[in-house]
Amino acid sequence: MNTPSAATAACTSECDVLVIGGGPAGSTAAALLAERGYRVTLLEKAHHPRFHIGESLLPANLPLLEKLGVADAVKAIGMEKWGAEFVSPWHDHKQAFEFSDAMDKSMPMAYQVRRSEFDEILIRNASRKNARVVEGCQVQDVNFLPDNEGALIQAQHDDGKVETVQARFVLDASGRDTFLGNRFKAKQRNKKHNSTAIFGHFAGAERNVGKTEGNITIFWFEHGWFWFIPLADGVTSVGAVAWPYYLKTRNKQPLEQFLMETIALCPPLNKLLQHAQLTEPAHATGNFSYVCDRTHGSNYLLLGDAYTFIDPVFSSGVMLAMHSAFVGADTADICLRHPQQAAAALKKFDHTMRIGPKAFSWFIYRVTNPTLRNMFMGPRNIFRVQEALLSVLAGDVFGKTPIRGPLLLFKGLYYAASLLNFRRTLQAWRMRKHNIRVVDEAGTAVN
């Protein structure tokens, strides 16, 4: 009798909800559903702690952390972030905003966090709440059963063991891997925006002092913008989000050298890093903005980046992921407990998933436009438009805060200013259309 090898050994299991991915969305949803008594299995291909970019949280994250019971743990690893600053080479001053000036004064601050530490806090919390958390296990296939009877999920462990999980419901929180989006060919490049990123961690960067030390700073430059995110351990995360054509100019240049040469294009940032050193290899990533053509199916949901990823200029990623997990947990609960209410719940989920990306995208698509840049660098609070803008920057886009009217006025002022400077606006529109074009590996535009 032959004994199966580790590579061919197989096992089966059952659960109510199978979660693909152990980032902020997956870990949050797993914890919430396990709390409600569901048998939850979370499969994560990596082992925590693992590196991830996206270290800047928003004030709207804090109530979610409180509800999860991890607020104190995050506070212990976080750098307090009381505001955001913008630096423009076309202006002679730095513009700072404080979250306490937003409409809702109850969310005056957030944190900058190392994602390796933050994500580990969340996934361990899911485990403590009795979710079955399996790391080093990559989902390879999902087959949805007829008549909404759930799904069979096949996954492979690091040791080669293959596991088949039968689940009643699936939550795809696979992040930029977009597991189900790729499976269903539902993932589409965001035609309204296209960017790439190159980034690294630095020791010895010059920072603000006092309360503003943890502020995120956004630096505009010719090819896009930079982030400058101070972390609690003295390291600073610095990255450039640039148009795709720019990253193609690297050729075979070492990535660290290309990052430093890119930073040199922004003198105010370069000055802060003149005595700093990279603490680890630089990273680069492309295909930055995308969206799937659906948010759900009859027995699955796409959470966070598994549905869409937008330019990170306003640090919305973690907040949108965690919020989607809260809404997703409620939706899965209704679908499993009250199937007759599933259609209405899924419709509501779809609507909610689109709110956040839509709210941020209007600003993201225009953040390099000179008109919007001027409005950011010279803000006015006429009819509370600045307070409404700060509410968006704080992530307060889902609540009852009355930002709709002031934001409409802000957008009206933007369009009016654009018309008054029509020639500049037309030139900026043509430049942006040129910048967001898709380029191939050789740097040639793709039609």
C-alpha positions as CSV (number, residue, x, y, z in Angstrom):
1,M,0.0,0.0,0.0
2,N,1.5,3.3,-1.1
3,T,1.4,6.3,1.3
4,P,0.5,9.6,-0.5
5,S,3.3,12.1,-0.5
6,A,3.0,15.6,1.0
7,A,2.6,17.0,-2.5
8,T,-0.4,14.8,-3.2
9,A,-2.0,14.5,0.2
10,A,-5.5,16.0,0.4
11,C,-8.0,16.9,3.1
12,T,-11.5,18.3,3.2
13,S,-13.3,20.7,5.5
14,E,-16.6,22.6,5.8
15,C,-17.5,26.1,6.9
16,D,-20.2,28.7,6.6
17,V,-18.0,31.4,5.2
18,L,-14.7,31.1,3.3
19,V,-12.6,34.3,3.3
20,I,-9.8,34.6,0.7
21,G,-7.1,36.8,2.0
22,G,-5.9,38.0,5.4
23,G,-5.5,41.7,4.8
24,P,-7.6,44.4,6.5
25,A,-10.8,43.5,4.7
26,G,-10.5,39.7,5.1
27,S,-9.4,39.7,8.7
28,T,-12.1,42.3,9.7
29,A,-14.9,40.3,8.0
30,A,-13.7,37.0,9.5
31,A,-13.7,38.5,13.0
32,L,-17.1,40.0,12.6
33,L,-18.7,36.8,11.3
34,A,-17.0,34.5,13.8
35,E,-18.3,36.8,16.5
36,R,-21.8,36.1,15.2
37,G,-21.3,32.3,15.6
38,Y,-20.5,31.4,12.0
39,R,-17.9,28.8,11.1
40,V,-15.4,31.0,9.3
41,T,-12.3,29.8,7.5
42,L,-9.7,32.4,6.4
43,L,-7.0,31.4,3.9
44,E,-4.0,33.6,3.5
45,K,-1.3,32.8,1.0
46,A,1.5,34.5,3.0
47,H,2.6,34.3,6.7
48,H,2.2,37.3,9.0
49,P,3.9,39.6,9.5
50,R,4.5,40.3,5.9
51,F,5.4,43.5,4.0
52,H,2.6,45.7,2.6
53,I,2.4,49.3,1.5
54,G,-0.4,51.6,2.4
55,E,0.6,52.8,5.9
56,S,-1.6,55.8,6.4
57,L,-5.0,55.4,8.1
58,L,-7.8,57.9,8.2
59,P,-9.8,59.2,11.2
60,A,-12.8,57.1,9.9
61,N,-10.8,54.0,10.6
62,L,-10.8,54.6,14.4
63,P,-14.5,53.8,15.1
64,L,-14.0,50.6,13.1
65,L,-11.0,49.6,15.2
66,E,-13.0,50.3,18.3
67,K,-15.8,48.0,17.2
68,L,-13.3,45.3,16.4
69,G,-11.7,45.6,19.8
70,V,-8.2,46.4,18.5
71,A,-8.0,50.2,19.1
72,D,-5.5,49.9,21.9
73,A,-3.3,47.5,20.1
74,V,-3.2,49.8,17.0
75,K,-2.5,52.8,19.2
76,A,0.5,51.0,20.7
77,I,2.2,50.6,17.2
78,G,0.9,53.8,15.6
79,M,2.3,57.3,15.0
80,E,-0.4,59.9,15.7
81,K,-1.6,61.6,12.5
82,W,-3.5,64.9,13.2
83,G,-3.5,66.2,9.7
84,A,-2.2,66.4,6.1
85,E,0.1,68.8,4.4
86,F,0.5,69.7,0.7
87,V,3.6,71.0,-1.0
88,S,3.5,72.4,-4.5
89,P,6.4,73.6,-6.7
90,W,4.0,76.1,-8.2
91,H,3.3,77.7,-4.9
92,D,5.6,79.4,-2.4
93,H,4.0,78.0,0.8
94,K,3.1,74.7,2.4
95,Q,-0.6,74.2,3.1
96,A,-1.6,72.2,6.2
97,F,-5.0,70.8,7.1
98,E,-6.1,69.5,10.5
99,F,-8.8,66.7,10.6
100,S,-10.3,68.5,13.7
101,D,-11.5,71.2,11.3
102,A,-13.8,68.8,9.4
103,M,-17.5,68.9,10.0
104,D,-17.5,66.0,12.4
105,K,-15.2,67.1,15.3
106,S,-15.3,63.6,16.9
107,M,-12.6,62.2,14.6
108,P,-9.7,64.6,14.9
109,M,-6.8,62.1,14.3
110,A,-5.7,58.8,12.8
111,Y,-2.5,56.8,12.8
112,Q,0.4,56.0,10.5
113,V,1.2,52.3,10.9
114,R,3.6,49.7,9.6
115,R,1.3,47.5,7.7
116,S,3.1,44.3,8.7
117,E,2.3,45.1,12.3
118,F,-1.2,46.4,11.7
119,D,-2.3,43.6,9.5
120,E,-1.0,41.0,12.0
121,I,-3.1,42.7,14.8
122,L,-6.2,42.2,12.6
123,I,-5.6,38.6,11.6
124,R,-4.7,37.5,15.1
125,N,-7.9,39.2,16.3
126,A,-9.9,37.1,13.8
127,S,-8.2,34.0,15.2
128,R,-9.0,35.0,18.8
129,K,-12.6,35.3,17.8
130,N,-12.6,31.7,16.7
131,A,-12.2,32.1,13.0
132,R,-10.1,29.3,11.5
133,V,-7.1,31.2,10.2
134,V,-4.7,29.3,7.9
135,E,-1.6,31.1,6.7
136,G,0.7,29.8,3.9
137,C,-2.4,28.5,2.0
138,Q,-3.2,29.8,-1.4
139,V,-6.6,29.4,-3.0
140,Q,-6.2,27.9,-6.5
141,D,-9.8,27.3,-7.6
142,V,-13.4,28.1,-6.6
143,N,-16.3,26.2,-8.1
144,F,-19.7,27.6,-7.3
145,L,-22.4,25.0,-6.9
146,P,-25.8,25.1,-8.7
147,D,-28.9,26.4,-7.0
148,N,-26.9,28.7,-4.7
149,E,-25.7,25.8,-2.7
150,G,-22.4,27.4,-1.9
151,A,-18.9,26.7,-3.3
152,L,-16.1,24.2,-3.4
153,I,-12.8,25.9,-2.8
154,Q,-9.4,24.2,-3.6
155,A,-6.3,25.5,-1.9
156,Q,-2.7,24.4,-1.5
157,H,-0.7,24.7,1.7
158,D,3.0,25.5,1.7
159,D,3.8,21.9,2.4
160,G,2.0,20.8,-0.8
161,K,-1.1,19.5,0.9
162,V,-4.3,20.2,-1.1
163,E,-7.4,21.1,0.9
164,T,-10.9,21.3,-0.4
165,V,-13.3,23.5,1.5
166,Q,-17.0,23.4,1.1
167,A,-18.5,26.8,2.0
168,R,-21.9,28.3,2.0
169,F,-20.6,31.7,1.2
170,V,-17.4,33.2,-0.2
171,L,-15.8,36.6,0.6
172,D,-13.0,37.6,-1.8
173,A,-10.6,39.8,0.1
174,S,-7.6,38.8,-2.0
175,G,-6.6,42.5,-2.5
176,R,-4.8,43.3,-5.7
177,D,-4.6,39.6,-6.6
178,T,-8.4,40.1,-7.4
179,F,-8.9,36.3,-7.4
180,L,-12.6,36.2,-8.4
181,G,-12.2,39.3,-10.6
182,N,-9.6,37.5,-12.6
183,R,-11.5,34.2,-12.6
184,F,-14.7,35.9,-14.0
185,K,-12.7,38.2,-16.3
186,A,-14.4,41.0,-14.5
187,K,-11.3,43.1,-13.7
188,Q,-10.9,46.2,-15.9
189,R,-8.2,48.8,-16.1
190,N,-9.6,52.1,-14.9
191,K,-9.6,54.1,-18.1
192,K,-10.0,57.4,-16.2
193,H,-6.8,57.0,-14.3
194,N,-3.6,55.1,-14.7
195,S,-0.5,55.3,-12.5
196,T,2.5,53.4,-11.2
197,A,4.4,53.6,-7.9
198,I,8.0,53.4,-6.7
199,F,8.7,53.5,-3.0
200,G,11.0,52.7,-0.1
201,H,11.5,53.1,3.7
202,F,14.1,55.6,4.9
203,A,15.9,56.1,8.2
204,G,17.1,59.6,9.2
205,A,14.5,61.7,7.3
206,E,13.9,65.2,8.6
207,R,10.4,65.5,10.1
208,N,8.1,68.0,11.6
209,V,8.4,68.3,15.4
210,G,5.7,68.1,18.0
211,K,2.1,67.4,17.2
212,T,2.6,67.6,13.5
213,E,5.4,65.0,13.4
214,G,3.1,62.3,12.2
215,N,1.3,64.3,9.5
216,I,1.3,62.9,6.0
217,T,2.8,65.2,3.4
218,I,1.9,65.2,-0.3
219,F,4.5,66.7,-2.7
220,W,3.4,67.4,-6.2
221,F,6.1,67.1,-8.9
222,E,6.3,67.1,-12.7
223,H,5.4,63.5,-13.1
224,G,2.8,63.0,-10.4
225,W,3.1,63.2,-6.6
226,F,5.0,61.8,-3.6
227,W,3.9,60.6,-0.2
228,F,5.9,61.2,3.0
229,I,4.6,59.1,5.9
230,P,6.4,59.1,9.2
231,L,6.2,55.8,11.2
232,A,6.5,55.3,14.9
233,D,9.9,53.5,14.8
234,G,11.7,56.4,13.2
235,V,11.4,55.1,9.7
236,T,9.7,57.2,7.0
237,S,7.8,55.7,4.1
238,V,8.4,57.7,0.9
239,G,7.0,56.9,-2.5
240,A,6.2,58.4,-5.9
241,V,3.0,57.8,-7.7
242,A,3.8,58.7,-11.3
243,W,2.3,58.4,-14.8
244,P,3.2,55.0,-16.4
245,Y,5.4,56.5,-19.1
246,Y,7.7,57.8,-16.4
247,L,8.5,54.4,-14.8
248,K,9.3,53.1,-18.3
249,T,12.2,55.6,-18.5
250,R,14.0,53.5,-15.9
251,N,15.3,51.0,-18.4
252,K,17.8,48.7,-16.6
253,Q,18.7,51.2,-13.9
254,P,18.8,49.8,-10.4
255,L,15.5,50.6,-8.7
256,E,17.1,52.2,-5.7
257,Q,19.0,54.6,-7.9
258,F,15.9,55.4,-10.0
259,L,14.0,56.1,-6.8
260,M,16.7,58.5,-5.5
261,E,16.9,60.3,-8.9
262,T,13.1,60.6,-8.9
263,I,13.2,62.1,-5.4
264,A,15.8,64.6,-6.6
265,L,13.2,66.0,-9.0
266,C,11.3,67.3,-6.0
267,P,13.7,69.7,-4.1
268,P,11.6,70.2,-1.0
269,L,11.3,66.4,-0.5
270,N,15.0,65.9,-1.4
271,K,16.0,68.3,1.3
272,L,14.1,66.2,3.9
273,L,16.0,63.1,2.8
274,Q,19.5,64.6,2.3
275,H,20.8,62.7,5.3
276,A,18.5,59.7,5.1
277,Q,19.3,56.1,4.0
278,L,17.1,53.4,2.6
279,T,16.6,50.7,5.2
280,E,15.5,48.0,2.7
281,P,15.2,47.5,-1.0
282,A,13.0,49.8,-3.0
283,H,9.7,48.5,-4.5
284,A,7.8,49.3,-7.7
285,T,4.3,48.4,-8.8
286,G,2.2,49.1,-11.9
287,N,-1.5,48.8,-13.0
288,F,-2.4,50.9,-10.0
289,S,-6.0,51.7,-10.7
290,Y,-8.7,49.1,-11.7
291,V,-12.3,48.2,-11.0
292,C,-14.3,44.9,-11.4
293,D,-17.5,45.0,-13.3
294,R,-19.4,43.6,-10.3
295,T,-19.3,43.7,-6.5
296,H,-21.0,40.4,-5.8
297,G,-22.8,37.3,-7.0
298,S,-25.6,35.2,-5.4
299,N,-23.2,33.7,-2.8
300,Y,-20.0,35.7,-2.9
301,L,-18.9,39.3,-2.3
302,L,-15.8,41.2,-3.4
303,L,-14.3,43.3,-0.6
304,G,-11.8,46.1,-0.6
305,D,-9.1,46.0,-3.3
306,A,-10.6,42.7,-4.6
307,Y,-13.3,45.0,-6.1
308,T,-11.4,48.1,-7.0
309,F,-8.2,50.0,-6.3
310,I,-7.8,53.8,-6.7
311,D,-4.9,56.1,-6.5
312,P,-3.8,56.3,-2.9
313,V,-3.3,60.1,-2.7
314,F,-5.9,60.4,0.0
315,S,-5.0,57.3,2.0
316,S,-8.4,55.8,1.5
317,G,-7.4,52.2,0.9
318,V,-7.5,50.6,4.4
319,M,-10.6,52.5,5.4
320,L,-12.5,51.5,2.3
321,A,-11.4,47.9,2.8
322,M,-12.4,47.7,6.4
323,H,-15.7,49.5,5.8
324,S,-16.5,47.0,3.0
325,A,-15.8,44.2,5.5
326,F,-18.3,45.6,8.0
327,V,-21.0,46.0,5.2
328,G,-20.0,42.6,3.8
329,A,-20.3,40.8,7.1
330,D,-23.8,42.3,7.5
331,T,-24.7,41.3,4.0
332,A,-23.4,37.7,4.3
333,D,-25.3,37.4,7.6
334,I,-28.6,38.4,5.9
335,C,-28.0,36.1,2.9
336,L,-27.3,33.1,5.2
337,R,-29.9,33.7,7.8
338,H,-32.7,35.2,5.7
339,P,-32.3,34.0,2.1
340,Q,-35.6,35.7,1.2
341,Q,-34.0,39.1,1.9
342,A,-30.7,38.3,0.0
343,A,-31.6,40.2,-3.1
344,A,-32.3,43.4,-1.3
345,A,-29.2,43.0,0.9
346,L,-26.9,42.4,-2.1
347,K,-28.4,45.5,-3.9
348,K,-27.6,47.6,-0.8
349,F,-24.1,46.1,-0.6
350,D,-23.5,47.0,-4.3
351,H,-24.6,50.6,-3.7
352,T,-22.5,51.0,-0.6
353,M,-19.4,49.6,-2.2
354,R,-19.5,52.2,-5.0
355,I,-20.0,55.2,-2.7
356,G,-16.4,55.5,-1.3
357,P,-14.5,55.0,-4.6
358,K,-16.8,57.5,-6.3
359,A,-16.4,60.1,-3.5
360,F,-12.6,60.0,-3.7
361,S,-12.2,59.5,-7.4
362,W,-13.6,62.9,-8.3
363,F,-10.7,64.5,-6.5
364,I,-8.2,61.8,-7.6
365,Y,-8.9,62.4,-11.3
366,R,-8.2,66.1,-10.8
367,V,-5.5,66.2,-8.2
368,T,-2.8,67.2,-10.7
369,N,-5.0,69.8,-12.3
370,P,-3.8,73.3,-11.7
371,T,-7.3,74.5,-10.8
372,L,-7.8,71.9,-8.0
373,R,-4.2,72.3,-6.9
374,N,-4.8,76.1,-6.4
375,M,-8.0,75.4,-4.4
376,F,-6.1,73.0,-2.2
377,M,-3.2,75.4,-1.7
378,G,-5.5,78.4,-1.0
379,P,-8.6,76.9,0.7
380,R,-11.6,79.0,1.7
381,N,-14.4,77.9,4.0
382,I,-17.2,79.8,2.3
383,F,-20.5,77.9,3.0
384,R,-18.4,75.3,4.8
385,V,-16.8,73.9,1.7
386,Q,-13.4,73.5,3.4
387,E,-15.0,71.6,6.3
388,A,-16.7,69.3,3.8
389,L,-13.4,68.7,1.9
390,L,-11.7,67.8,5.2
391,S,-14.5,65.4,5.9
392,V,-13.7,63.6,2.7
393,L,-10.0,63.6,3.6
394,A,-10.9,62.1,7.0
395,G,-12.9,59.3,5.3
396,D,-16.2,60.6,6.5
397,V,-18.1,59.7,3.3
398,F,-20.6,57.0,4.6
399,G,-22.1,58.7,7.6
400,K,-24.8,61.3,8.3
401,T,-22.4,64.2,8.2
402,P,-24.1,66.8,5.8
403,I,-21.3,67.2,3.3
404,R,-23.2,66.8,0.1
405,G,-24.3,70.4,-0.3
406,P,-20.9,72.0,0.5
407,L,-19.2,69.5,-1.8
408,L,-21.5,70.3,-4.7
409,L,-20.6,74.0,-4.1
410,F,-16.9,73.1,-4.1
411,K,-17.2,71.3,-7.4
412,G,-19.2,74.2,-8.8
413,L,-16.5,76.6,-7.8
414,Y,-13.9,74.3,-9.4
415,Y,-15.8,74.2,-12.7
416,A,-16.3,77.9,-12.7
417,A,-12.6,78.5,-12.1
418,S,-11.8,76.1,-14.9
419,L,-14.0,78.0,-17.3
420,L,-12.5,81.3,-16.4
421,N,-9.1,79.8,-17.2
422,F,-10.3,77.8,-20.2
423,R,-7.0,77.8,-22.1
424,R,-5.1,76.5,-19.1
425,T,-7.9,74.0,-18.4
426,L,-7.8,72.7,-22.0
427,Q,-4.0,72.4,-21.9
428,A,-4.3,70.5,-18.5
429,W,-6.9,68.1,-19.9
430,R,-4.8,67.3,-23.0
431,M,-1.8,66.7,-20.8
432,R,-3.7,64.4,-18.5
433,K,-5.1,62.4,-21.4
434,H,-1.5,62.0,-22.6
435,N,-0.2,61.1,-19.2
436,I,-2.8,58.3,-18.4
437,R,-2.3,56.5,-21.6
438,V,-1.4,52.9,-21.4
439,V,2.2,52.1,-22.3
440,D,3.8,48.7,-23.1
441,E,7.1,47.4,-21.8
442,A,9.0,49.5,-24.3
443,G,7.3,52.7,-23.2
444,T,5.1,52.9,-26.4
445,A,1.5,54.0,-26.1
446,V,-1.0,51.2,-26.5
447,N,-4.3,52.0,-28.3
